[in-house]
Amino acid sequence: TVTIPADISGPLTGNIGPLATATASYTAGWNSLSAVQDDVVPASPSQGQLWGTGSGTRPASQWVAYEWPRPIRITGAEVQFWNDAPAGSGDGVAAPSAWVLQSWDEATSSWIDVPGASTYGTSTTALNPVTFTPITTDRVRALVSASTNGSTFAAVAMSELRVFADDPGTGPVDPGEDTVAPVVTLTAAPAPASGWASGDVVVTATATD
């Protein structure tokens, strides 16, 4: 589970899916993209508790992406798929043939697979966890390869996509910490009418913080 902080700059642990803005390659009209980030895995989900692509053109791959307001150190993810057709089907909604978690690479402006990933499962009856070498990023996506019979592709669906963080936070400034330098004003005594001073000149310094 995740505790949603008022300030996302603080330390983050656990599932940060609910903190993300979610987008997808396509979502069927009877499904809901927000269902994948509600931190709930229904035993028998309704269509409104799933993200799915059943009414689309059914290409070879589909995706769900998460984006956060700042880069976050992440260590793992898990997803649960849903099906109403058998694996290897080119119709209906089938378990995918594969999936991979990717992060956005600013240097190349492209998606790249997360490094050091463990095995990617495709179960529709249990969550499929994956761990990887920790990375710090503000965007990830689950790229899903659709089931195929060799000529057509099935739709895909999932009930949950979780992404796990172990992030120390950005360290917001302590409100009690003074980070503004004081303003120093120098004031000299008025010069005599002659314009020349024959004695000591008094200069007063005033600091305002």
C-alpha positions in Angstrom: 0.0 0.0 0.0 1.0 3.6 -0.3 0.4 6.6 2.0 -0.1 9.6 -0.3 1.9 12.5 1.1 0.8 16.1 0.8 4.3 16.9 -0.5 5.7 14.3 -3.0 9.3 15.6 -2.3 9.4 13.5 0.8 10.6 9.9 1.1 8.5 7.4 -0.8 8.2 3.6 -0.3 5.8 1.0 -1.5 3.4 1.2 -4.4 3.5 4.7 -6.0 1.1 3.9 -8.8 -1.7 6.0 -7.2 0.6 9.0 -7.3 1.1 8.8 -11.0 -0.7 10.2 -14.0 -1.7 7.2 -16.1 -1.9 7.1 -19.9 -2.4 4.2 -22.3 -2.1 3.2 -25.9 -5.8 2.6 -26.0 -8.7 2.0 -23.6 -12.0 0.3 -24.5 -15.1 2.4 -23.7 -16.4 0.0 -21.2 -13.0 -0.3 -19.3 -11.3 2.2 -17.0 -7.6 3.1 -17.1 -7.7 4.4 -13.5 -8.6 0.9 -12.3 -4.9 -0.2 -12.7 -3.7 2.3 -10.1 -6.3 2.0 -7.4 -4.2 -0.6 -5.4 -7.1 -3.1 -5.5 -7.0 -6.5 -7.2 -10.6 -7.8 -7.4 -11.1 -11.5 -7.4 -13.7 -11.3 -10.2 -13.4 -7.8 -11.6 -16.2 -6.1 -13.6 -15.3 -4.4 -16.9 -15.2 -1.1 -15.0 -12.4 -2.5 -12.8 -10.2 -3.3 -15.7 -8.0 -1.5 -18.3 -8.6 -3.3 -21.6 -8.3 -2.9 -25.4 -11.2 -5.1 -26.5 -12.8 -2.6 -28.9 -9.7 -1.4 -30.6 -7.8 -2.6 -33.7 -5.8 -5.1 -31.6 -2.2 -4.4 -32.7 0.8 -6.6 -31.7 1.5 -4.5 -28.6 -0.2 -2.2 -26.2 1.0 -0.2 -23.2 0.1 1.6 -19.9 2.4 4.4 -18.7 2.9 6.2 -15.4 4.4 9.6 -15.0 5.3 11.4 -11.7 6.0 15.1 -11.0 9.6 14.3 -10.2 12.2 11.4 -10.8 11.7 8.7 -8.2 14.0 5.7 -7.3 12.1 2.5 -8.2 13.0 -1.1 -7.5 10.2 -3.3 -8.8 6.7 -3.7 -10.3 3.8 -6.1 -10.5 0.9 -6.5 -12.8 -2.2 -8.8 -12.9 -3.8 -9.6 -16.3 -7.3 -10.6 -17.2 -8.6 -12.8 -19.9 -11.8 -14.3 -21.4 -10.0 -16.3 -24.2 -7.2 -18.9 -23.9 -3.5 -18.1 -24.4 -2.5 -18.4 -28.1 -5.8 -16.9 -29.2 -5.9 -14.2 -31.8 -9.4 -13.0 -30.7 -11.1 -12.0 -27.5 -9.0 -10.9 -24.5 -6.1 -13.3 -23.8 -3.2 -13.4 -21.4 -0.3 -11.7 -23.2 2.6 -13.6 -24.7 5.0 -11.3 -22.8 5.5 -8.0 -21.2 8.3 -5.7 -20.1 8.7 -2.7 -17.9 10.5 0.3 -19.6 11.7 3.7 -18.4 12.0 6.9 -20.3 15.6 7.7 -21.3 16.1 11.5 -21.6 19.5 11.1 -23.4 18.0 9.3 -26.3 14.3 10.4 -26.0 13.2 6.8 -26.1 11.9 4.0 -23.9 14.4 1.4 -22.7 13.9 -1.8 -20.8 14.7 -1.6 -17.1 18.1 -3.2 -16.3 18.6 -6.5 -14.5 15.0 -7.6 -14.6 13.8 -10.9 -13.2 11.4 -13.2 -15.0 8.2 -11.6 -16.3 5.1 -13.7 -15.6 1.8 -13.4 -17.5 -0.6 -15.0 -15.1 -4.3 -13.9 -15.0 -5.0 -15.5 -11.6 -2.1 -13.9 -9.6 0.1 -10.8 -9.6 3.2 -11.1 -11.7 6.1 -9.4 -9.8 9.4 -8.3 -11.3 12.4 -6.8 -9.6 15.3 -5.0 -11.3 18.4 -2.9 -10.7 17.1 0.3 -9.0 16.6 3.2 -11.3 15.6 6.8 -10.9 13.0 8.1 -13.4 9.8 10.1 -13.7 8.2 7.8 -16.3 7.7 4.0 -16.8 5.5 1.9 -18.9 4.4 -1.7 -19.1 4.7 -2.7 -22.7 2.5 -5.7 -23.4 2.9 -8.2 -26.3 -0.5 -9.5 -27.3 -1.4 -13.1 -27.7 -1.6 -14.3 -31.4 -2.7 -17.2 -33.4 -0.2 -16.4 -36.1 -2.5 -14.1 -38.1 -4.4 -11.9 -35.7 -3.8 -10.5 -32.2 -6.0 -10.7 -29.1 -6.9 -7.8 -27.0 -5.1 -7.4 -23.6 -6.5 -6.4 -20.2 -5.1 -5.8 -16.7 -6.7 -5.1 -13.3 -3.6 -3.7 -11.6 -0.2 -2.2 -12.3 1.9 -1.4 -9.2 5.3 0.2 -9.2 7.4 0.1 -6.1 9.7 2.9 -4.8 12.5 3.1 -2.3 13.2 6.8 -2.6 14.9 9.0 0.0 13.1 12.2 -1.1 14.5 15.5 -2.3 14.9 17.0 1.1 12.5 20.0 1.2 13.9 23.1 3.0 13.2 23.2 6.7 10.8 26.1 7.2 12.8 27.0 10.3 16.1 27.2 8.4 17.2 30.7 7.4 18.5 30.6 3.8 18.2 34.3 3.0 21.2 36.5 3.5 20.5 39.7 5.6 20.4 43.1 4.0 23.0 45.4 5.3 22.5 49.2 5.1 25.4 51.6 5.7 24.6 55.1 6.9 27.3 57.8 7.3 26.9 61.0 9.4 26.1 64.1 7.3 29.1 65.9 5.9 29.8 69.4 7.3 28.7 72.4 5.2 32.3 73.0 4.1 32.3 69.5 2.5 35.4 68.6 4.5 35.6 66.5 7.6 38.4 67.3 10.0 37.6 64.5 12.6 36.3 61.0 12.7 33.5 59.9 10.3 30.8 57.7 11.9 29.4 55.0 9.8 26.4 52.9 11.1 25.6 49.5 9.7 22.1 48.1 10.1 21.3 44.4 9.2 17.7 43.4 8.3 16.9 39.7 8.2 
